[in-house]
Amino acid sequence: MALALAYAQHAARDPLELARAIVVCGCAAALIAAGQALPF
C-alpha cells in the first residue's frame, strides 16, 4: 500500500505518468467488464 501511495504522489507530479496510469486503468476496467459480459 505504501508503494501505491508513493507511486500516486510521483504520478501526480508528472502529467505523462498520470495519463499513462489512466489509460492502463481504463484498459484494465474494459477487460474486466468484457470478461464479465462474455460467457467464456
N, CA, C and O atoms as a DFTB+ gen file, in Angstrom:
160 C
 N C O
     1  1       0.825      -1.192       0.000
     2  2       0.000       0.000       0.000
     3  2       0.866       1.251       0.000
     4  3       0.550       2.236      -0.668
     5  1       1.940       1.208       0.739
     6  2       2.832       2.366       0.785
     7  2       3.451       2.619      -0.585
     8  3       3.657       3.766      -0.981
     9  1       3.745       1.534      -1.306
    10  2       4.314       1.687      -2.645
    11  2       3.302       2.338      -3.583
    12  3       3.673       3.181      -4.400
    13  1       2.042       1.963      -3.478
    14  2       0.995       2.569      -4.311
    15  2       0.838       4.058      -3.999
    16  3       0.663       4.873      -4.905
    17  1       0.903       4.403      -2.725
    18  2       0.798       5.824      -2.349
    19  2       1.989       6.620      -2.869
    20  3       1.825       7.742      -3.348
    21  1       3.173       6.051      -2.779
    22  2       4.365       6.734      -3.287
    23  2       4.267       6.909      -4.792
    24  3       4.629       7.963      -5.314
    25  1       3.782       5.890      -5.502
    26  2       3.630       5.989      -6.953
    27  2       2.586       7.047      -7.312
    28  3       2.775       7.809      -8.260
    29  1       1.495       7.096      -6.563
    30  2       0.441       8.075      -6.831
    31  2       0.968       9.499      -6.638
    32  3       0.633      10.398      -7.409
    33  1       1.784       9.697      -5.618
    34  2       2.354      11.022      -5.389
    35  2       3.313      11.390      -6.516
    36  3       3.354      12.541      -6.952
    37  1       4.082      10.413      -6.983
    38  2       5.010      10.662      -8.091
    39  2       4.237      10.940      -9.381
    40  3       4.596      11.844     -10.135
    41  1       3.186      10.175      -9.637
    42  2       2.405      10.339     -10.860
    43  2       1.679      11.679     -10.873
    44  3       1.468      12.261     -11.937
    45  1       1.299      12.166      -9.707
    46  2       0.593      13.450      -9.634
    47  2       1.504      14.591     -10.070
    48  3       1.025      15.621     -10.544
    49  1       2.809      14.414      -9.913
    50  2       3.746      15.457     -10.317
    51  2       4.068      15.390     -11.809
    52  3       4.469      16.395     -12.396
    53  1       3.900      14.231     -12.423
    54  2       4.261      14.045     -13.825
    55  2       2.995      13.784     -14.643
    56  3       2.418      12.701     -14.541
    57  1       2.552      14.745     -15.447
    58  2       1.301      14.580     -16.189
    59  2       1.322      13.399     -17.156
    60  3       0.287      12.769     -17.376
    61  1       2.477      13.088     -17.733
    62  2       2.569      11.961     -18.663
    63  2       2.344      10.643     -17.927
    64  3       1.655       9.758     -18.435
    65  1       2.918      10.511     -16.746
    66  2       2.703       9.307     -15.943
    67  2       1.244       9.183     -15.530
    68  3       0.691       8.083     -15.525
    69  1       0.627      10.291     -15.188
    70  2      -0.783      10.279     -14.800
    71  2      -1.651       9.846     -15.979
    72  3      -2.565       9.039     -15.808
    73  1      -1.378      10.368     -17.163
    74  2      -2.133       9.969     -18.354
    75  2      -1.935       8.497     -18.652
    76  3      -2.886       7.803     -19.009
    77  1      -0.715       8.014     -18.509
    78  2      -0.425       6.596     -18.751
    79  2      -1.177       5.716     -17.764
    80  3      -1.718       4.678     -18.145
    81  1      -1.214       6.118     -16.508
    82  2      -1.922       5.346     -15.486
    83  2      -3.424       5.316     -15.773
    84  3      -4.074       4.291     -15.571
    85  1      -3.972       6.433     -16.240
    86  2      -5.399       6.486     -16.572
    87  2      -5.711       5.554     -17.729
    88  3      -6.726       4.858     -17.702
    89  1      -4.852       5.526     -18.750
    90  2      -5.061       4.637     -19.894
    91  2      -4.987       3.182     -19.461
    92  3      -5.825       2.372     -19.857
    93  1      -3.994       2.846     -18.655
    94  2      -3.832       1.466     -18.199
    95  2      -5.028       1.024     -17.357
    96  3      -5.541      -0.080     -17.535
    97  1      -5.469       1.887     -16.440
    98  2      -6.627       1.546     -15.608
    99  2      -7.892       1.436     -16.443
   100  3      -8.737       0.583     -16.175
   101  1      -8.031       2.283     -17.445
   102  2      -9.186       2.206     -18.330
   103  2      -9.208       0.918     -19.125
   104  3     -10.259       0.297     -19.285
   105  1      -8.050       0.515     -19.624
   106  2      -7.966      -0.753     -20.360
   107  2      -8.258      -1.933     -19.436
   108  3      -8.951      -2.873     -19.825
   109  1      -7.738      -1.884     -18.230
   110  2      -7.995      -2.966     -17.278
   111  2      -9.484      -3.046     -16.938
   112  3     -10.045      -4.138     -16.851
   113  1     -10.112      -1.907     -16.749
   114  2     -11.546      -1.896     -16.447
   115  2     -12.349      -2.441     -17.623
   116  3     -13.324      -3.166     -17.423
   117  1     -11.949      -2.099     -18.848
   118  2     -12.646      -2.606     -20.032
   119  2     -12.491      -4.118     -20.147
   120  3     -13.445      -4.815     -20.492
   121  1     -11.305      -4.622     -19.863
   122  2     -11.084      -6.075     -19.918
   123  2     -11.891      -6.797     -18.849
   124  3     -12.443      -7.869     -19.099
   125  1     -11.960      -6.216     -17.669
   126  2     -12.748      -6.835     -16.596
   127  2     -14.222      -6.832     -16.972
   128  3     -14.916      -7.829     -16.776
   129  1     -14.706      -5.713     -17.512
   130  2     -16.107      -5.622     -17.908
   131  2     -16.416      -6.611     -19.035
   132  3     -17.464      -7.257     -19.024
   133  1     -15.516      -6.729     -19.996
   134  2     -15.728      -7.652     -21.109
   135  2     -15.684      -9.095     -20.625
   136  3     -16.439      -9.940     -21.108
   137  1     -14.811      -9.375     -19.681
   138  2     -14.726     -10.728     -19.142
   139  2     -15.990     -11.131     -18.401
   140  3     -16.374     -12.301     -18.421
   141  1     -16.629     -10.190     -17.758
   142  2     -17.871     -10.496     -17.059
   143  2     -19.031     -10.634     -18.032
   144  3     -19.989     -11.357     -17.761
   145  1     -18.948      -9.944     -19.166
   146  2     -20.043      -9.990     -20.134
   147  2     -19.940     -11.212     -21.042
   148  3     -20.954     -11.708     -21.533
   149  1     -18.739     -11.694     -21.264
   150  2     -18.555     -12.843     -22.162
   151  2     -18.809     -14.149     -21.419
   152  3     -18.438     -14.277     -20.252
   153  1     -19.428     -15.108     -22.074
   154  2     -19.766     -16.366     -21.390
   155  2     -18.591     -17.327     -21.240
   156  3     -18.725     -18.347     -20.564
   157  1     -17.441     -17.031     -21.852
   158  2     -16.301     -17.963     -21.766
   159  2     -15.119     -17.369     -21.055
   160  3     -14.091     -18.031     -20.907
